[in-house]
Amino acid sequence: MSVTTKTLFLTIDDGPSVHMTEKVDYLSERGIPAILFCIGRQLKKRPEAALHAIQKGFVIGNHSTTHPHFSDASLDECCREITEADRLIDALYKTAGKERPAKWFRFPYGDKGDGKYGMVFDTARQPDLHRKQYLQSFLRELGYCQPAFEGVTHEFYRHAGLLDDVDWHWTFDFMEYATFQRRSIFRPRSLFGMRTLSHVLRRIEDTCPSEARGKLPRQPRWLGDRISDEIVLLHDHEQTTSMFPRIIDRLIEKAVRFGTPLYLAGRTEERLLQNP
């Protein structure tokens, strides 16, 4: 990879929404692969959307069954959250007549069940290592893995040990979900100051964006850093569907290529799609 081209691994959480099919088609028409980390209860509601995505070549990842904070659940409950969604995904691939290409998991809210509630970059808060190691081992026993993202070279990401875990985290969060999620009825201000699409697009251009998962040093990183690959996070929310094509189009304008890490899992050939 040259210093002027980086690979983006696009991940989309929380589906299937009522609009997932049109998002999948939008990406497919542009040759952009994505990993769709889906919630089990949403898969029960809209299995046809997941089947359509599978037929289009997208990978369905496990994002738990009900999207809880794993730090608030017992270990038994955490395991059920993982296995119930796992069985649903297996059944969908069987219905689609396709082999499940890889088992990938992402914790809701990035909360690894270790008592840090997803604050992965907060060094002041120590994790419950017993809970974390238990869940990591459980995922591994079920056949889950994280590809070896050798191109992800951000020091802040590696220092947090995120490449050593079985589950997927992300290097860049678009935070588009914050445009409609309010703190409370008493504090109606948008989360993180993200109020409109313009704020999201501005974040894409920011070379030192803020991070909701803990304080990071002010240094060039994420989409402003042309050296490291990126694992980028969007959400399949009905409220932000109108933003989706604008965000994707802005990424297409950049000197990036979109990739899928299936080859890293040893299941198929590398598939990198260069932007037109």
C-alpha positions as CSV (number, residue, x, y, z in Angstrom):
1,M,0.0,0.0,0.0
2,S,1.4,3.4,-1.0
3,V,1.4,6.4,1.4
4,T,-1.2,8.0,-0.8
5,T,-3.7,5.1,-0.7
6,K,-5.2,3.5,2.3
7,T,-7.7,0.7,2.6
8,L,-11.0,1.2,4.4
9,F,-12.8,-1.7,5.9
10,L,-16.4,-0.5,6.1
11,T,-18.4,-2.0,8.9
12,I,-22.1,-1.2,9.5
13,D,-23.7,-2.0,12.9
14,D,-27.2,-2.5,14.3
15,G,-29.1,-3.8,11.2
16,P,-31.2,-4.9,9.6
17,S,-33.2,-1.8,9.5
18,V,-36.1,-1.2,7.1
19,H,-33.6,0.5,4.8
20,M,-30.8,-2.0,4.9
21,T,-31.6,-3.4,1.5
22,E,-31.3,-0.1,-0.3
23,K,-28.0,0.6,1.5
24,V,-26.7,-2.8,0.4
25,D,-27.7,-2.1,-3.1
26,Y,-26.1,1.4,-3.0
27,L,-22.8,-0.1,-1.9
28,S,-23.1,-3.0,-4.4
29,E,-23.6,-0.7,-7.3
30,R,-20.4,1.1,-6.4
31,G,-18.4,-2.1,-5.8
32,I,-17.9,-1.3,-2.1
33,P,-17.8,-4.4,0.3
34,A,-18.9,-4.1,3.9
35,I,-19.3,-6.2,7.0
36,L,-22.8,-5.9,8.4
37,F,-22.7,-6.5,12.2
38,C,-26.4,-7.4,12.8
39,I,-28.5,-7.7,15.9
40,G,-30.3,-11.0,16.4
41,R,-33.7,-9.6,17.2
42,Q,-33.4,-7.4,14.1
43,L,-32.5,-10.5,12.0
44,K,-35.7,-12.2,13.3
45,K,-37.8,-9.2,12.2
46,R,-36.2,-8.8,8.7
47,P,-34.5,-12.0,7.6
48,E,-35.1,-11.2,4.0
49,A,-32.8,-8.1,4.3
50,A,-30.0,-10.3,5.6
51,L,-30.6,-12.9,2.9
52,H,-30.4,-10.2,0.2
53,A,-27.1,-9.0,1.6
54,I,-25.7,-12.5,1.7
55,Q,-26.7,-13.1,-1.9
56,K,-25.0,-9.8,-2.8
57,G,-21.7,-11.0,-1.2
58,F,-21.8,-9.0,2.0
59,V,-20.7,-10.7,5.2
60,I,-23.2,-10.8,8.2
61,G,-21.4,-10.4,11.5
62,N,-22.6,-11.0,15.0
63,H,-23.6,-8.0,17.1
64,S,-25.3,-9.9,19.9
65,T,-29.0,-10.8,20.2
66,T,-30.5,-7.8,22.0
67,H,-27.6,-5.2,22.0
68,P,-27.0,-4.9,25.7
69,H,-24.1,-3.4,27.6
70,F,-22.1,-6.6,28.2
71,S,-20.6,-5.1,31.4
72,D,-24.1,-5.1,32.9
73,A,-24.8,-8.7,32.1
74,S,-23.8,-11.9,33.8
75,L,-21.3,-14.1,31.9
76,D,-24.0,-16.6,31.2
77,E,-26.2,-13.9,29.8
78,C,-23.3,-12.6,27.7
79,C,-22.7,-16.1,26.3
80,R,-26.4,-16.5,25.4
81,E,-26.3,-13.1,23.6
82,I,-23.5,-14.4,21.4
83,T,-24.8,-17.9,20.8
84,E,-28.4,-17.1,20.0
85,A,-27.3,-14.5,17.3
86,D,-24.7,-17.0,16.1
87,R,-27.4,-19.7,15.5
88,L,-29.6,-17.1,13.6
89,I,-26.7,-16.2,11.3
90,D,-25.9,-19.9,10.7
91,A,-29.5,-20.5,9.7
92,L,-29.6,-17.5,7.4
93,Y,-26.5,-18.7,5.5
94,K,-28.1,-22.2,5.3
95,T,-31.3,-20.7,3.9
96,A,-29.3,-18.7,1.4
97,G,-27.5,-21.8,0.3
98,K,-24.1,-20.1,1.0
99,E,-21.2,-21.2,3.2
100,R,-20.7,-18.8,6.1
101,P,-17.3,-17.3,5.1
102,A,-16.1,-16.2,8.5
103,K,-17.3,-15.7,12.1
104,W,-16.8,-12.0,13.1
105,F,-18.2,-10.4,16.3
106,R,-18.5,-6.8,17.5
107,F,-19.6,-6.0,21.1
108,P,-22.5,-3.5,21.3
109,Y,-21.1,0.0,22.2
110,G,-17.7,-1.5,22.0
111,D,-18.3,-2.8,25.5
112,K,-16.2,-5.9,25.9
113,G,-17.9,-7.0,29.1
114,D,-14.9,-6.0,31.2
115,G,-16.4,-3.2,33.2
116,K,-15.0,-0.4,31.1
117,Y,-18.3,0.0,29.2
118,G,-16.5,0.5,25.9
119,M,-14.1,3.2,27.1
120,V,-11.3,1.3,25.5
121,F,-8.9,4.3,25.3
122,D,-9.4,5.3,29.0
123,T,-6.2,4.2,30.7
124,A,-7.4,5.4,34.1
125,R,-10.1,2.7,34.2
126,Q,-8.8,-0.8,34.7
127,P,-10.6,-3.7,33.0
128,D,-11.9,-6.8,34.8
129,L,-9.5,-9.2,33.1
130,H,-11.3,-12.3,34.3
131,R,-14.5,-11.3,32.5
132,K,-12.7,-10.1,29.4
133,Q,-10.6,-13.2,29.1
134,Y,-13.6,-15.5,29.6
135,L,-15.6,-13.8,26.8
136,Q,-12.6,-13.7,24.5
137,S,-12.0,-17.4,25.0
138,F,-15.7,-18.1,24.6
139,L,-15.7,-16.4,21.2
140,R,-12.6,-18.2,20.2
141,E,-14.1,-21.6,21.1
142,L,-17.1,-20.8,18.8
143,G,-14.8,-20.1,15.9
144,Y,-14.7,-16.3,16.0
145,C,-11.7,-14.4,15.0
146,Q,-10.4,-11.0,14.1
147,P,-8.4,-10.8,10.9
148,A,-4.7,-9.8,11.2
149,F,-5.1,-6.1,10.3
150,E,-1.4,-5.6,9.6
151,G,-2.2,-2.4,7.8
152,V,-3.8,-0.8,10.8
153,T,-0.7,1.0,12.3
154,H,-2.3,3.7,14.5
155,E,-0.2,3.7,17.7
156,F,-3.3,4.6,19.8
157,Y,-5.1,1.6,18.5
158,R,-2.3,-0.9,18.9
159,H,-1.4,0.5,22.4
160,A,-5.0,-0.3,23.5
161,G,-4.5,-3.9,22.5
162,L,-7.5,-3.9,20.1
163,L,-5.7,-5.9,17.5
164,D,-5.0,-8.7,20.0
165,D,-8.7,-9.3,20.8
166,V,-11.0,-11.7,19.0
167,D,-13.8,-9.1,18.5
168,W,-13.7,-6.2,16.1
169,H,-13.4,-2.6,17.2
170,W,-12.9,0.4,14.9
171,T,-10.4,3.1,14.2
172,F,-12.9,5.7,13.1
173,D,-16.5,6.3,14.2
174,F,-18.5,8.6,12.0
175,M,-20.8,9.3,14.9
176,E,-23.8,9.9,12.6
177,Y,-26.0,8.2,15.3
178,A,-25.3,11.2,17.6
179,T,-27.3,13.5,15.3
180,F,-30.6,12.0,16.6
181,Q,-29.7,10.6,20.0
182,R,-30.2,13.2,22.8
183,R,-28.7,13.1,26.2
184,S,-32.2,13.4,27.9
185,I,-35.4,15.4,27.8
186,F,-33.8,17.7,30.2
187,R,-30.6,18.1,28.2
188,P,-31.7,18.0,24.5
189,R,-28.3,18.9,23.1
190,S,-27.0,16.4,20.6
191,L,-24.3,14.0,21.7
192,F,-20.7,15.1,21.1
193,G,-22.0,18.3,19.3
194,M,-23.0,16.2,16.3
195,R,-26.3,17.8,15.1
196,T,-26.4,17.6,11.3
197,L,-25.0,15.9,8.3
198,S,-22.6,18.8,7.9
199,H,-21.1,17.9,11.3
200,V,-20.6,14.3,10.2
201,L,-18.9,15.4,6.9
202,R,-16.7,17.8,8.7
203,R,-15.6,15.0,11.0
204,I,-14.5,13.0,8.0
205,E,-12.1,15.9,7.0
206,D,-10.8,16.4,10.6
207,T,-7.2,15.1,11.0
208,C,-7.6,15.1,14.8
209,P,-11.2,14.2,15.6
210,S,-12.5,13.7,19.1
211,E,-13.0,10.2,20.3
212,A,-15.9,9.1,22.5
213,R,-14.1,6.0,23.9
214,G,-11.5,7.8,25.9
215,K,-9.1,10.7,25.6
216,L,-6.4,10.5,23.0
217,P,-3.4,12.6,22.3
218,R,-3.8,15.4,19.8
219,Q,-2.0,14.0,16.8
220,P,-2.8,13.3,13.2
221,R,-4.8,10.0,13.0
222,W,-7.7,8.2,11.4
223,L,-8.9,9.5,8.0
224,G,-6.3,12.3,8.1
225,D,-3.5,9.8,8.3
226,R,-2.6,8.3,4.9
227,I,-0.4,5.6,6.2
228,S,-2.7,3.4,8.4
229,D,-5.6,1.4,7.1
230,E,-8.9,2.1,8.8
231,I,-11.8,0.1,10.2
232,V,-14.6,2.5,9.9
233,L,-18.0,2.4,11.7
234,L,-21.4,3.4,10.4
235,H,-24.8,2.3,11.6
236,D,-27.9,1.0,9.9
237,H,-30.3,3.3,11.6
238,E,-33.6,4.4,10.0
239,Q,-33.1,8.0,11.3
240,T,-29.8,8.5,9.4
241,T,-30.7,6.7,6.2
242,S,-30.8,10.0,4.2
243,M,-27.2,10.6,5.3
244,F,-25.9,7.3,4.2
245,P,-25.3,8.0,0.4
246,R,-23.7,11.4,1.2
247,I,-21.2,9.8,3.6
248,I,-20.3,7.0,1.2
249,D,-19.9,9.5,-1.7
250,R,-17.6,11.6,0.4
251,L,-15.4,8.6,1.1
252,I,-15.4,7.7,-2.6
253,E,-14.0,11.1,-3.3
254,K,-10.9,10.3,-1.1
255,A,-7.8,8.5,-2.2
256,V,-8.9,5.3,-0.5
257,R,-9.8,1.8,-1.6
258,F,-12.4,-0.4,0.1
259,G,-11.4,-3.8,1.1
260,T,-12.8,-7.0,2.7
261,P,-10.6,-9.0,5.0
262,L,-11.9,-12.4,4.0
263,Y,-8.5,-13.4,2.7
264,L,-7.0,-12.8,6.1
265,A,-9.4,-15.4,7.5
266,G,-8.0,-17.9,5.0
267,R,-11.3,-18.5,3.4
268,T,-11.1,-16.8,0.0
269,E,-8.9,-14.6,-2.1
270,E,-8.2,-11.0,-1.2
271,R,-10.9,-8.7,-2.7
272,L,-9.9,-5.0,-2.8
273,L,-12.0,-2.7,-4.9
274,Q,-10.2,0.4,-6.2
275,N,-12.5,3.5,-6.5
276,P,-13.3,4.5,-10.1
